[in-house]
Amino acid sequence: MSILSLTSEQQVEDLLVSNGIIDAQQLEQLNQEAKAQKTPIFAYLVKNGNISEEDLTRITAKATHLPYVNLSTARIDPEILKLLPQDIAERYMAVPLGEMQHKLVVAMLDAGNVQAVDFLSNKVARPLKVYAASESGIKQILRQYSTRLDTSIGSKLNLEESTSEVSKSTTDIKTIVQDSPISKALTAVLNFAAQNRASDVHVEPTETDLKIRVRIDGILREIMRMPKASEPAMVSRIKILANLKIDEHRIPQDGQFTIRVDEKVIDLRIAIAPIVWGEQVVIRLLDKTGTSLKLEDMGYSGRPLRLIRESIKLSTGMVLTSGPTGSGKSTSLYALIQEIKDDSINIVTLEDPVEYKMSGINQIQVNQEVGLTFASGLRSILRQDPDVIMVGEIRDAETAQLAVQSALTGHLVFSTLHTNSAAGILPRLLDMGVEPFLIASTVKTVIGQRLVRRVSNNAERYQSTAAETQAIKEAVGSLLPQTSDKVSAVSADLGFKNLPLATQNAYTLVRGKDTVDTPGGYKGRMGIYEVFSVTEQIQELIMKRATTGDIERVAKAQGMISMRQDGFLKALVGETTLQEVNRVAAAELGGD
């Protein structure tokens, strides 16, 4: 907000009162509080939630006779954004909105700054129509510079310069400057990925070009193609940043580095592997700032949530979660730790990599090169007087044996395995050579999980087709309330709000609208889960070395809700779609 004259300040205060935004008596009291804290009154009002930033900006614009625009939900065409360079827009907190009567319409934080307006007008060589906007609104538009990738950047590369970068000696390559074409292309790709919540970036050489894809909400999407000649320079640039051997092209290499996007630090894990047409690079983005570690926010509810919370109250035993790579297993373990974290217990973790740094937790990074494996690290942890141990992944028989022994000797152990379902965890431990009686006595709760995409906020409702209705009845018909007086009780038991009756001929479902910001009608992800405790009956099955199917049937008979059923229930309350649940769960798990 620009600095106001005393007269304008009084006008703003008068307008706040006359527009019913704040009471006069309350404003007087807040004025005194602000002066006592030596804080400007309007900053104090916004900070304490007495008025919104948008209301203050609107009223200030009215007091200073400037037009106002609310940009909190505005989306600007990428072609319009190009009319004002990003560095200029950030420096002057001004963003282009469109064109009107041969003028460029611009929103500014300090719309009354005549010198800034004149400079911008000269910069774009045309007159401006200026609106006042809030700081958060301006920043919302500034972020769109990065979330819109210039797909022509690859074709604009100076191939001679790019090729020359690779032809230099090893020493010279390390001096490649940040404004080189390859560096600009890589920075644009990484910024785009970070701004769009991508989990991975794939740099894939083909016979004729270099393909760039990003995984957003679990789905890979191609965003750019670059000339084939740019491939060696791009891969070399990534290797330099990750401190890898740039002259090694025959074997896989792993590394890491960090970038900063919108004042957020994002860790990048690099995996490079030789393929037929060159070297493929996969970059995993680890951004903990946008991830909630609350079990409810991750999609746990009802019976599964109750079983998990009961198991983590125990002082000994194992809680295991399973699923494929990228299914959120590690995040689930972090959420469990967040639930029990306390100064009275010693929590030690062994991870590869450490994805979320948590205060009050002793986290150890696995380092294969120096011999610090899960097995050797677990032996060391047991000498550090732990109460709770988290092992990032049980990958081999030795780690499995040590984890079980840790649970037997008075520790609560959290870990993950790669299996298709929760029931598959127990036979998997048998395959690793763990004795059945040890599994039966140590494993307390097992979790199977997948990630499905959330329906976007622009969703629309529709009535299910005959095929969808039949699928719902087959999957969750027995779980839904049978009569209207049972709706509240069943919904509360399953952890959902107002589930529909099972006797309906059709169900109300939702689907999002496919837009640039919500591809396929989705935005963000959540978990679908199946959770069961190891009861005496399941212990008997383990002792008999029962199959996954046998264990799963007993678990369902005892009340376990399968991942597919959990997904269908979430579709019925409008959180996802049946199509998304079937994409993630049906192909791997089959029907129920």
C-alpha positions in Angstrom: 0.0 0.0 0.0 1.4 3.4 -0.9 2.0 6.0 1.8 -1.1 8.1 2.3 -1.4 11.7 3.4 -3.0 12.4 6.8 -6.1 13.6 4.9 -6.3 10.4 2.8 -5.8 8.3 5.9 -8.7 10.0 7.6 -10.8 9.5 4.5 -10.0 5.8 4.4 -11.0 5.5 8.1 -14.2 7.3 7.5 -15.0 5.1 4.5 -14.3 1.9 6.5 -16.8 3.0 9.0 -19.5 4.4 6.6 -19.3 1.2 4.5 -19.9 -0.9 7.6 -16.6 -2.7 7.4 -15.6 -1.7 10.9 -17.3 -0.1 13.9 -16.2 3.5 14.8 -15.6 2.7 18.5 -13.7 -0.5 17.6 -11.6 1.5 15.1 -10.7 4.1 17.8 -9.6 1.3 20.2 -7.5 -0.4 17.5 -5.9 2.9 16.6 -4.6 3.2 20.2 -3.4 -0.4 20.1 -1.5 0.2 16.8 0.1 3.3 18.2 1.2 1.5 21.3 2.9 -1.2 19.1 4.3 1.5 16.8 2.5 -0.2 13.8 0.7 1.7 11.0 -3.0 1.4 11.7 -4.0 -0.2 8.4 -1.2 -2.8 8.6 -2.4 -3.5 12.1 -6.0 -3.9 11.0 -5.1 -6.4 8.3 -2.6 -8.3 10.5 -5.2 -8.8 13.2 -8.0 -9.8 10.7 -10.2 -6.8 11.5 -10.4 -6.1 7.7 -9.3 -7.9 4.6 -6.5 -6.7 2.4 -8.9 -6.5 -0.5 -11.4 -4.3 1.5 -8.6 -2.0 2.5 -7.3 -1.7 -1.0 -10.7 -1.0 -2.4 -11.5 1.7 0.2 -8.1 3.3 -0.2 -8.6 3.4 -4.0 -11.9 5.1 -3.5 -10.4 7.6 -1.1 -7.6 8.5 -3.6 -10.0 8.5 -6.6 -8.4 5.5 -8.3 -10.2 2.6 -10.1 -9.8 -0.7 -8.2 -9.6 -4.3 -9.4 -9.8 -7.5 -7.4 -7.2 -10.0 -8.8 -7.5 -12.7 -6.2 -9.0 -15.2 -8.7 -8.0 -13.6 -12.0 -6.2 -15.6 -14.8 -4.3 -13.6 -17.4 -3.6 -14.7 -20.9 0.1 -15.6 -21.4 0.2 -13.3 -24.4 -0.9 -10.4 -22.3 1.7 -11.2 -19.7 4.4 -10.9 -22.4 3.5 -7.2 -22.8 5.3 -6.4 -19.6 8.6 -8.2 -18.8 8.5 -10.2 -15.5 11.5 -8.5 -14.0 9.9 -5.1 -14.5 6.5 -6.3 -13.2 8.2 -7.7 -10.0 10.2 -4.5 -9.5 7.3 -2.1 -9.7 4.6 -4.6 -8.5 2.6 -4.0 -11.6 0.9 -6.5 -13.9 -0.7 -6.3 -17.3 -4.4 -7.2 -17.5 -5.4 -6.5 -21.1 -5.9 -3.8 -23.7 -8.6 -1.1 -23.8 -8.9 1.6 -26.4 -5.3 1.4 -27.5 -4.1 1.5 -23.9 -2.5 -1.2 -21.9 -4.5 -1.9 -18.7 -2.2 -2.4 -15.8 -2.9 -3.1 -12.1 -0.4 -1.7 -9.6 0.2 -1.8 -5.9 1.1 1.8 -5.8 -1.2 3.1 -8.5 -0.8 6.7 -7.4 3.0 6.8 -8.1 3.1 9.0 -11.2 6.8 8.4 -11.8 6.4 4.7 -11.9 3.4 4.9 -14.2 5.4 7.2 -16.6 8.3 4.7 -16.6 6.1 1.7 -17.4 4.3 3.7 -20.1 7.7 4.5 -21.7 8.8 0.9 -21.3 5.9 -0.6 -23.2 5.8 2.5 -25.6 2.1 3.1 -25.2 -0.3 4.9 -22.7 -1.6 3.0 -19.7 -4.9 2.6 -17.9 -3.9 2.1 -14.3 -6.0 0.2 -11.6 -5.2 -0.2 -7.9 -4.8 -3.8 -6.7 -3.8 -5.5 -3.4 -0.4 -7.0 -2.8 -1.7 -10.5 -2.7 -3.6 -10.0 -5.9 -0.5 -8.6 -7.7 1.5 -11.6 -6.5 -1.2 -14.0 -7.6 -0.7 -12.7 -11.2 3.1 -12.6 -10.9 3.1 -16.3 -10.1 1.4 -16.9 -13.5 4.5 -15.7 -15.3 6.2 -18.9 -14.0 3.2 -21.3 -14.2 2.9 -20.6 -18.0 5.9 -22.2 -19.7 7.1 -20.6 -23.0 7.1 -23.8 -25.0 9.0 -22.1 -27.8 12.0 -21.7 -25.6 13.4 -25.0 -26.8 13.2 -24.0 -30.5 14.8 -20.6 -29.8 18.0 -22.2 -28.5 21.2 -21.1 -30.2 22.3 -24.6 -31.3 25.8 -23.5 -32.2 26.2 -22.1 -28.7 24.6 -25.1 -27.0 26.8 -27.5 -28.9 29.9 -25.5 -28.1 29.1 -25.7 -24.4 29.5 -29.5 -24.6 32.6 -29.4 -26.8 34.6 -27.4 -24.2 36.9 -29.1 -21.7 35.7 -30.3 -18.4 37.1 -27.3 -16.6 35.5 -24.9 -19.0 32.1 -26.5 -18.7 32.0 -25.8 -15.0 32.1 -22.1 -15.9 28.9 -22.1 -17.9 27.1 -18.9 -17.0 23.5 -18.8 -15.7 22.2 -16.8 -18.6 23.3 -19.3 -21.2 20.5 -20.7 -23.4 20.6 -24.1 -21.8 20.6 -22.7 -18.3 17.6 -20.5 -19.2 15.7 -23.5 -20.6 16.4 -25.6 -17.5 15.5 -22.8 -15.2 12.2 -22.3 -17.1 11.3 -26.0 -16.9 12.1 -26.3 -13.2 10.2 -23.1 -12.3 7.2 -24.3 -14.3 7.3 -27.7 -12.5 7.6 -26.1 -9.1 4.8 -23.6 -9.7 2.5 -26.3 -11.0 3.0 -28.7 -8.1 4.8 -31.3 -10.3 6.4 -34.2 -8.5 8.8 -35.2 -11.2 10.5 -33.8 -14.4 11.5 -36.3 -17.1 14.2 -35.3 -19.6 14.0 -37.9 -22.3 16.2 -38.1 -25.4 14.6 -39.6 -28.5 16.1 -40.3 -31.9 15.3 -36.9 -33.3 14.8 -34.5 -30.3 14.8 -34.0 -26.5 11.4 -34.5 -24.9 10.5 -32.8 -21.6 7.6 -34.2 -19.5 6.4 -33.4 -16.0 4.3 -35.5 -13.6 1.5 -33.4 -12.1 -1.0 -35.1 -9.8 0.4 -38.4 -10.8 0.0 -38.0 -14.6 2.9 -37.4 -17.0 2.4 -34.5 -19.5 4.7 -33.4 -22.3 5.5 -29.7 -22.0 8.3 -29.1 -24.4 10.5 -30.5 -27.2 14.0 -29.3 -27.7 16.5 -29.9 -30.6 18.5 -33.1 -30.4 21.7 -31.1 -30.4 20.8 -29.5 -27.1 20.7 -32.8 -25.2 24.4 -33.1 -24.2 24.4 -29.6 -22.9 21.2 -30.0 -21.0 22.4 -33.3 -19.3 25.8 -31.8 -18.6 24.2 -28.7 -17.0 22.1 -30.9 -14.7 25.2 -33.0 -13.8 27.1 -29.9 -12.9 24.4 -28.7 -10.6 24.1 -32.1 -9.0 27.9 -32.4 -8.6 28.0 -35.6 -10.8 30.7 -36.8 -13.3 29.9 -35.0 -16.5 32.2 -37.3 -18.6 30.5 -40.5 -17.4 27.9 -41.7 -19.8 27.9 -45.5 -19.4 26.5 -46.0 -15.9 23.6 -44.6 -13.9 24.3 -41.7 -11.5 22.3 -40.2 -8.6 22.7 -36.7 -7.1 20.8 -33.7 -5.7 20.7 -30.0 -5.6 18.3 -27.2 -4.4 16.4 -24.5 -6.1 14.4 -21.5 -4.8 11.0 -20.7 -6.3 8.7 -18.0 -4.9 10.8 -17.8 -1.7 10.4 -21.6 -1.2 13.4 -23.9 -1.1 12.8 -27.1 -3.1 15.1 -30.1 -2.9 15.7 -31.9 -6.2 16.8 -35.6 -6.4 18.5 -36.4 -9.7 18.6 -39.9 -11.3 20.5 -40.2 -14.6 20.5 -43.5 -16.7 22.0 -44.3 -20.1 19.3 -45.3 -22.7 19.4 -46.1 -26.4 19.2 -42.5 -27.6 21.4 -40.9 -24.9 21.0 -40.2 -21.2 17.6 -40.0 -19.5 17.2 -37.7 -16.5 14.4 -37.9 -13.9 14.2 -35.1 -11.4 12.1 -35.6 -8.2 10.9 -32.4 -6.6 10.5 -32.5 -2.9 8.5 -29.5 -1.7 7.3 -30.0 1.9 5.6 -26.5 2.1 2.5 -27.6 0.3 2.0 -30.9 2.1 -0.2 -31.3 5.2 1.0 -33.9 7.7 -2.5 -34.2 9.3 -4.0 -37.7 8.8 -7.4 -36.2 8.1 -6.1 -33.9 5.4 -4.4 -36.8 3.7 -7.7 -38.7 3.3 -7.8 -40.9 6.4 -11.2 -41.1 8.0 -13.6 -43.3 9.9 -12.6 -46.9 10.8 -9.1 -46.7 9.2 -8.3 -43.6 11.1 -9.4 -45.1 14.4 -7.4 -48.3 13.9 -4.3 -46.3 13.1 -4.6 -44.0 16.1 -5.1 -47.1 18.3 -2.0 -48.7 17.0 0.3 -45.7 17.4 -0.6 -45.5 21.0 1.2 -48.8 21.6 4.7 -48.8 23.0 5.9 -51.8 20.9 5.1 -53.5 17.6 5.1 -52.6 13.9 2.9 -50.4 11.8 3.6 -51.0 8.1 2.3 -49.2 5.0 2.5 -50.5 1.4 2.0 -49.3 -2.1 4.0 -48.5 -5.3 6.5 -45.8 -5.7 4.9 -42.4 -5.4 1.8 -43.5 -3.5 2.5 -41.4 -0.4 3.9 -44.1 1.9 6.6 -41.9 3.3 4.2 -39.0 3.9 1.9 -41.3 5.8 4.8 -42.3 8.1 5.7 -38.6 8.7 2.0 -38.0 9.6 2.2 -40.9 12.1 5.3 -39.4 13.7 3.7 -36.0 13.8 0.8 -37.5 15.7 3.0 -39.0 18.5 5.9 -36.5 18.5 6.6 -35.5 22.1 9.5 -34.4 24.2 9.1 -37.5 26.4 10.0 -40.0 23.7 13.1 -40.4 21.5 12.1 -40.8 17.8 14.9 -41.8 15.4 14.4 -42.3 11.6 16.5 -43.9 8.9 15.6 -42.6 5.5 16.7 -42.5 1.8 16.3 -39.6 1.2 15.2 -37.5 4.1 12.2 -35.9 2.4 10.8 -33.7 5.3 13.1 -32.3 8.0 11.1 -32.3 11.3 12.1 -30.5 14.4 12.4 -32.7 17.5 13.1 -35.8 15.4 16.6 -37.5 15.0 16.8 -38.2 11.2 19.5 -40.2 9.6 20.2 -40.2 5.8 21.2 -43.5 4.3 24.5 -43.3 2.4 25.4 -46.5 0.5 28.8 -45.1 -0.6 30.1 -45.2 3.0 28.3 -48.3 4.0 25.4 -46.7 5.8 22.6 -48.9 4.7 19.2 -49.5 6.2 20.5 -52.6 7.9 23.7 -51.1 9.3 21.9 -47.9 10.3 19.2 -49.8 12.1 21.9 -51.6 14.2 23.3 -48.2 15.1 19.8 -46.8 16.0 19.2 -49.5 18.5 22.2 -48.3 20.5 20.7 -44.7 20.7 18.0 -45.5 23.2 15.0 -45.0 20.8 11.4 -45.3 21.8 10.1 -45.0 18.2 12.0 -46.1 15.1 11.0 -45.2 11.5 12.7 -47.2 8.7 12.1 -45.6 5.4 11.8 -48.9 3.5 12.3 -52.6 4.3 14.2 -53.6 1.1 15.9 -56.9 2.1 15.8 -59.8 4.5 18.4 -58.4 6.9 16.5 -55.1 7.4 13.3 -57.0 7.8 14.8 -59.3 10.5 16.3 -56.3 12.4 13.0 -54.3 12.2 11.1 -57.3 13.7 13.7 -57.7 16.4 13.5 -54.0 17.2 9.7 -54.4 17.7 10.3 -57.5 19.9 12.7 -55.6 22.2 10.3 -52.8 23.2 10.2 -50.4 20.3 7.4 -49.0 18.1 8.5 -49.4 14.5 7.1 -47.7 11.4 8.2 -48.8 8.0 7.1 -49.4 4.3 7.1 -52.2 1.9 6.4 -52.5 -1.8 3.3 -54.6 -2.2 0.0 -54.3 -4.1 -2.3 -54.4 -1.0 -2.3 -54.2 2.8 -2.8 -58.0 3.1 0.2 -58.5 0.8 2.6 -57.1 3.5 2.4 -60.3 5.7 3.3 -62.9 3.0 6.0 -60.5 1.8 7.7 -60.6 5.2 7.4 -64.4 5.0 9.2 -64.3 1.6 12.0 -62.3 3.2 12.6 -65.1 5.6 11.0 -63.8 8.8 9.5 -66.5 10.9 5.7 -66.6 11.0 5.5 -66.5 14.8 7.6 -63.3 14.8 5.3 -61.6 12.2 2.2 -62.6 14.1 3.5 -61.3 17.4 5.1 -58.0 16.2 3.0 -56.6 13.3 0.0 -54.7 14.8 -1.5 -52.7 11.9 -1.0 -52.7 8.1 -2.0 -50.0 5.6 -2.4 -50.2 1.8 -2.6 -46.9 -0.1 -2.8 -45.2 -3.5 -3.1 -41.5 -4.5 -6.1 -40.3 -6.5 -6.6 -36.9 -8.0 -9.1 -34.5 -6.3 -11.9 -33.0 -8.3 -11.3 -29.3 -8.9 -13.4 -26.5 -7.3 -15.1 -25.8 -10.6 -16.9 -29.2 -10.4 -20.4 -29.8 -11.7 -22.9 -32.4 -10.4 -24.5 -35.1 -12.5 -26.5 -38.3 -12.1 -24.7 -41.6 -12.4 -25.3 -43.7 -15.5 -26.7 -47.2 -15.2 -23.2 -48.7 -15.4 -21.9 -46.4 -12.7 -24.9 -47.0 -10.5 -24.3 -50.8 -10.8 -20.6 -50.4 -10.0 -21.4 -48.4 -6.9 -23.9 -50.9 -5.7 -21.5 -53.8 -6.2 -18.6 -52.0 -4.5 -20.1 -50.2 -1.6 -23.8 -51.0 -1.6 -23.4 -53.1 1.6 -21.6 -50.1 3.3 -24.2 -47.4 2.5 -27.1 -46.6 4.9 -30.1 -48.7 4.0 -32.7 -46.3 5.5 -32.8 -42.6 6.1 -32.6 -42.9 9.9 -29.3 -44.7 9.5 -27.6 -42.0 7.4 -26.0 -40.0 10.3 -24.8 -43.1 12.1 -23.3 -44.8 9.1 -21.7 -41.6 7.8 -20.1 -41.0 11.1 -18.8 -44.5 11.4 -17.3 -44.4 7.9 -16.0 -40.9 8.4 -18.0 -39.1 5.7 -20.7 -36.5 5.6 -24.2 -37.5 4.5 -23.6 -40.6 2.5 -26.5 -41.4 0.1 -28.9 -44.3 0.6 -28.0 -47.6 -0.9 -31.5 -48.1 -2.4 -31.3 -45.2 -4.9 -31.6 -45.8 -8.6 -29.0 -43.2 -9.4 -26.3 -41.4 -7.4 -25.2 -37.8 -7.5 -21.6 -37.6 -8.6 -19.2 -34.7 -9.6 -16.8 -34.1 -12.4 -14.5 -31.1 -12.8 -14.1 -28.9 -15.8 -11.0 -29.4 -18.0 -9.0 -26.1 -18.0 -5.4 -25.1 -18.2 -5.2 -24.9 -14.4 -7.3 -28.0 -13.8 -6.3 -30.6 -16.5 -9.0 -33.3 -16.7 -11.0 -31.4 -14.1 -8.6 -32.3 -11.2 -6.3 -30.4 -8.9 -4.3 -31.9 -6.1 -4.3 -35.5 -4.8 -5.5 -37.4 -1.8 -5.1 -40.9 -0.5 -7.4 -43.9 -0.7 -6.6 -46.5 2.0 -7.3 -50.0 3.3 -6.3 -50.6 6.9 -6.6 -53.6 9.2 -5.3 -54.8 12.6 -3.6 -58.2 13.0 -6.2 -60.0 15.0 -6.0 -63.5 16.5 -7.7 -65.0 13.5 -5.2 -63.3 11.1 -2.3 -64.4 13.3 -3.5 -68.0 12.9 -3.5 -67.5 9.1 0.1 -66.1 9.3 1.2 -69.2 11.3 -0.3 -71.4 8.5 1.6 -69.3 5.8 -1.7 -68.3 4.3 -1.9 -66.4 0.9 -2.7 -62.8 0.4 -6.2 -63.6 -0.7 -7.0 -65.6 2.4 -5.8 -62.8 4.7 -7.7 -60.2 2.7 -11.0 -62.2 2.9 -10.7 -62.5 6.7 -9.8 -58.8 7.0 -12.8 -57.8 5.0 -15.0 -60.1 7.0 -13.7 -58.2 10.1 -14.7 -54.9 8.7 -11.8 -53.7 6.5 -12.8 -51.3 3.8 -10.7 -51.9 0.6 -9.0 -49.1 -1.3 -11.5 -49.3 -4.1 -14.4 -49.0 -1.6 -12.7 -46.1 0.1 -12.3 -44.4 -3.3 -16.0 -45.0 -4.2 -17.1 -43.5 -0.9 -15.0 -40.5 -1.6 -16.5 -40.2 -5.1 -20.0 -40.3 -3.6 -19.2 -37.3 -1.3 -17.7 -35.3 -4.2 -14.0 -35.5 -3.5 -12.9 -37.5 -6.6 -14.5 -39.4 -9.5 -15.3 -43.1 -10.1 -13.1 -43.0 -13.2 -10.1 -41.8 -11.2 -10.6 -44.5 -8.6 -10.9 -47.2 -11.2 -7.7 -45.9 -13.0 -5.7 -46.2 -9.8 -7.2 -49.1 -8.0 -9.2 -51.4 -10.3 -6.4 -52.3 -12.7 -4.1 -53.4 -9.9 -6.5 -54.6 -7.2 -9.4 -56.0 -9.2 -13.0 -55.7 -8.1 -14.3 -56.3 -4.6 
